[in-house]
Amino acid sequence: MHTQNQSLLDALNACIAACEHCATACLQEQDVKMMAAVSAWTGTAPTAPK
């Protein structure tokens, strides 16, 4: 079963890593209002670099 779901597990691990990166970056952001403005302007939340 594990080998059948390996690609799913890999994708989930990549997603977790991206979410952790964004959460850490947000916690360290000094200009939170800017982040909200960018999100509202683009209609999306900021994303982690690839």
FIFI-330415 format. One line per field, with one value per residue (C-alpha): residue number from 1; residue in one letter; y, z, x. Coordinates in pm, whole numbers, plus 50000, padded with zeros to 5 digits. Example, Ala and Ser with C-alpha at 12.3 -4.5 7.8 and 13.67 -1.06 7.14 Angstrom:
<rs>
resi 1,2
resn A,S
c2 49550,49894
c3 50780,50714
c1 51230,51367
</rs>
This chain:
<rs>
resi 1,2,3,4,5,6,7,8,9,10,11,12,13,14,15,16,17,18,19,20,21,22,23,24,25,26,27,28,29,30,31,32,33,34,35,36,37,38,39,40,41,42,43,44,45,46,47,48,49,50
resn M,H,T,Q,N,Q,S,L,L,D,A,L,N,A,C,I,A,A,C,E,H,C,A,T,A,C,L,Q,E,Q,D,V,K,M,M,A,A,V,S,A,W,T,G,T,A,P,T,A,P,K
c2 50000,50240,50215,50275,50606,50728,51006,51132,51124,51311,51579,51616,51651,51922,52103,52081,52225,52515,52589,52584,52822,53066,53046,53117,53406,53556,53536,53724,53987,54339,54496,54280,54549,54530,54155,54210,54479,54252,53970,54197,54352,54021,53825,53559,53492,53528,53201,53031,53035,52718
c3 50000,50086,49740,49572,49756,49741,49489,49708,50017,49830,49718,50071,50212,49957,50051,50421,50355,50155,50427,50697,50490,50449,50815,50924,50679,50796,51161,51079,50858,50996,50758,50801,50650,50328,50310,50349,50078,49834,49905,49849,49536,49369,49506,49633,49935,49901,49799,49888,49641,49435
c1 50000,50282,50439,50103,50061,50421,50349,50064,50285,50560,50312,50174,50526,50604,50283,50369,50715,50567,50309,50575,50790,50499,50401,50757,50788,50457,50560,50882,50716,50744,50489,50179,49953,50154,50092,49718,49724,49908,49666,49365,49518,49602,49309,49548,49759,50136,50303,50627,50911,50953
</rs>
